Amino acid sequence: MGEDRGENPDNTLIVSRQMPQALAAKVATALLAVGKDPSPEAQVLKKIMKIQGFVETTTKDFDHTLALLKKAGVTKSFDFAY
């Protein structure tokens, strides 16, 4: 009981739906480019974060967690009771 045996992608960035779409696209493009960026800044970032780069995720990557939240009664409005 209470166990989540699934995994979520590490260091996931989730932005608000209120964020302008153009800005969200710029941020995503910049982060996704880090993996192939040979600049010293990108190399330092990857070393500090201990990553090779970023990958795009989808809602499907979080299916198991979303199912647990639904089972717990959590709604999009976060209006739930224990």
C-alpha angles and dihedrals in degrees: 000000000000095000125135108196093176126093132229123209111268122250093010115183114212119185130198119261084233091066110105108261092230092055092047089051092051092051092047092048092050094048095045090052094056094085094063096033110115094190119123090241092056091046091053092047092051091047094049093045092040092230138127092215143295129291130201116254132198135203087264089068087065100041095117093050093045089052090052091050091050091049089052090053097249112155131194088260089052087232099147140128132217 
